[in-house]
Amino acid sequence: VSLTKTAKKTREHKSNYIDTVREAIDNNDRIYLFSYENMRSNHFKDVRLHFRGRLFLGKNKLLQIALGRSSEDEYSDNLHQISKSLTGSVGILCTNRSPKDVEGYFAKLAVEDFARAGQAAPRTVILTKSQIETHPVSMVEQFRKLGLPVEVKSGRVAFVGGREEWEVCKEGKELSVEQCKILVHMGVKLAVFRIELLTRWEKEDGTVNELQ
């Protein structure tokens, strides 16, 4: 495939994306700008299914072009005010649902999930002797590789040296891959998938309402 053809396809893809966003604006009454944390595709899929309108995220620069970056090139009145906030972990929802329905849904949305390596631990987690001994002894070697100081004692998994507890992670400290795997084994979910609504734009009169 030539570079010229690849560049053409890339331009077409970008143009199609912008057209898709603008079509969603045309077909819906309002737009919400939202931020998200602990993004998980499986949970976000549920949000997409709940709203039959369109959700867009991950391509902020193209979204800015679609909405317009200034009052001169904005696609509809005051959309440039949404556009200027399209930075970082944000996206837009185009919907015909009432503000009460949309804002009520997201106010309740909080799904616990396992933490991923690199994020800061929101709290300190300490494993107790009773939590460890519920696991099969066949997992001792695996636990050791993850840094857990364990042994087999009286046919059960126990902490080395008879200790009663062991700190997996400390609040505010970055989680390692090994720590995250330990937390999964213990069923401890430290992450919460959330979407926070920041701004609402109304097509009817172009009003922009800050929600935070």
C-alpha positions in Angstrom: 0.0 0.0 0.0 1.5 3.3 -1.0 1.9 6.2 1.4 -0.4 8.3 -0.7 -3.2 5.8 -0.4 -2.6 5.4 3.3 -2.7 9.2 3.8 -5.9 9.4 1.7 -7.6 6.7 3.8 -6.5 8.5 7.0 -8.0 11.8 5.7 -11.2 10.0 4.7 -11.5 8.3 8.1 -11.0 11.6 9.9 -13.6 13.3 7.6 -16.1 10.4 8.2 -15.6 10.7 12.0 -16.3 14.5 11.9 -19.4 13.9 9.7 -20.6 11.2 12.2 -20.3 13.6 15.1 -22.1 16.4 13.3 -24.9 14.0 12.3 -25.3 13.1 16.0 -25.5 16.8 16.8 -28.2 17.2 14.1 -30.3 14.3 15.4 -30.2 15.1 19.1 -31.5 17.9 21.4 -28.5 18.3 23.7 -24.9 17.5 24.3 -23.1 16.6 27.5 -19.4 17.0 28.1 -18.2 14.4 30.5 -15.0 13.3 32.2 -14.2 9.7 33.2 -12.0 7.8 35.5 -10.9 4.1 35.7 -12.3 3.6 32.2 -13.3 0.0 31.5 -14.6 -1.0 28.1 -17.1 -3.5 29.4 -18.7 -1.0 31.8 -18.6 1.8 29.1 -20.4 -0.6 26.7 -23.3 -0.7 29.2 -23.5 3.1 29.2 -23.5 3.1 25.3 -26.4 0.5 25.4 -28.3 2.6 27.9 -28.2 5.7 25.7 -29.3 5.3 22.2 -27.7 8.6 21.4 -24.1 8.7 20.4 -21.1 8.8 22.8 -17.7 10.0 21.5 -14.3 9.9 23.3 -10.7 9.4 22.6 -10.3 11.7 19.6 -10.4 15.1 21.2 -8.8 17.1 18.3 -11.3 15.7 15.8 -14.2 16.4 18.2 -12.9 20.0 18.5 -13.0 20.3 14.7 -16.5 18.8 14.5 -17.9 21.2 17.1 -15.8 24.1 16.0 -12.9 25.8 17.9 -14.2 29.4 17.8 -17.5 31.3 17.4 -16.5 31.8 13.7 -16.3 28.1 12.8 -18.6 26.5 15.4 -21.1 24.0 14.0 -23.9 25.4 16.0 -24.4 28.3 18.5 -21.9 28.2 21.4 -20.5 24.7 20.7 -17.0 26.2 20.7 -17.5 26.5 24.5 -17.8 22.7 24.7 -14.9 22.4 22.3 -12.4 24.4 24.3 -12.9 21.9 27.2 -12.1 18.8 25.1 -8.8 18.0 26.7 -7.7 15.0 28.7 -10.0 12.1 29.7 -13.2 13.5 28.4 -15.9 12.8 25.8 -19.3 13.9 24.7 -22.8 12.4 24.8 -25.4 13.5 22.2 -28.9 12.6 23.4 -32.6 13.4 23.2 -33.2 12.2 26.8 -34.3 14.8 29.3 -31.7 16.4 31.6 -33.4 14.7 34.6 -33.0 11.2 33.1 -29.4 11.8 32.0 -28.1 13.5 35.1 -30.0 11.1 37.4 -28.4 8.1 35.6 -24.8 9.3 35.9 -25.3 10.5 39.5 -25.9 6.8 40.4 -23.2 5.4 38.1 -20.3 3.9 40.1 -19.0 0.4 39.3 -16.3 -1.2 41.4 -13.5 -2.9 39.6 -10.0 -4.2 40.1 -7.2 -1.6 40.2 -4.6 -1.4 37.4 -0.9 -1.0 37.8 0.3 2.6 37.8 -2.6 4.1 39.7 -2.3 5.3 43.2 -3.9 3.1 45.9 -7.0 4.9 47.3 -6.6 3.2 50.6 -4.2 0.9 52.5 -4.9 -2.8 52.2 -3.8 -5.3 54.8 -4.2 -9.0 54.3 -5.0 -11.1 57.4 -4.0 -14.6 58.3 -7.6 -15.7 57.9 -7.8 -14.3 54.3 -4.7 -16.1 53.3 -5.5 -19.5 54.7 -8.7 -19.8 52.6 -6.6 -20.3 49.5 -5.4 -23.8 48.3 -1.8 -24.7 49.2 -1.1 -25.2 45.5 -1.1 -21.4 45.2 1.8 -20.9 47.6 4.5 -20.8 44.8 2.4 -18.3 42.8 1.9 -16.1 45.8 5.6 -16.1 46.6 6.4 -15.0 43.0 4.1 -12.0 43.6 6.0 -11.1 46.8 3.7 -12.6 49.4 5.7 -14.0 52.3 3.8 -17.3 52.6 4.4 -21.0 53.4 2.5 -24.2 54.0 1.8 -24.8 57.7 -0.4 -27.6 59.0 -1.8 -28.1 55.5 -2.8 -24.5 55.1 -1.4 -21.3 53.5 0.1 -19.1 56.2 2.4 -16.1 56.5 6.1 -16.9 57.1 7.2 -16.6 60.7 3.7 -16.8 62.1 2.8 -13.2 61.4 -0.9 -12.3 61.6 -1.1 -9.8 58.7 0.8 -8.3 55.8 0.4 -4.9 54.0 -0.3 -5.3 50.3 -0.4 -1.5 49.5 -0.3 1.8 51.1 -2.7 4.7 50.5 -1.3 7.2 47.9 1.5 4.9 46.7 1.6 3.7 43.0 0.4 0.1 42.6 2.7 -2.4 40.9 1.7 -5.2 38.6 2.3 -7.7 41.4 0.2 -5.8 44.0 -2.7 -5.7 41.5 -2.5 -9.4 40.9 -2.5 -10.0 44.7 -5.6 -7.8 45.0 -7.4 -9.7 42.3 -6.6 -13.1 44.0 -8.0 -11.6 47.2 -11.1 -10.1 45.5 -10.2 -6.6 46.6 -11.6 -4.0 44.2 -9.9 -0.5 44.6 -11.0 1.1 41.4 -14.4 2.7 40.7 -15.5 3.4 37.1 -17.3 6.8 37.0 -18.5 9.3 34.5 -18.9 12.8 35.7 -21.0 15.3 33.7 -19.3 18.7 33.3 -21.4 20.7 30.9 -24.7 20.6 29.1 -25.4 22.3 25.8 -29.0 22.8 24.6 -29.5 22.9 20.8 -32.8 24.8 21.0 -31.3 28.1 22.3 -27.5 27.3 22.4 -27.4 27.7 26.2 -24.4 26.2 28.0 -24.8 25.1 31.6 -21.9 24.2 33.8 -22.8 21.2 35.9 -19.7 21.3 38.2 
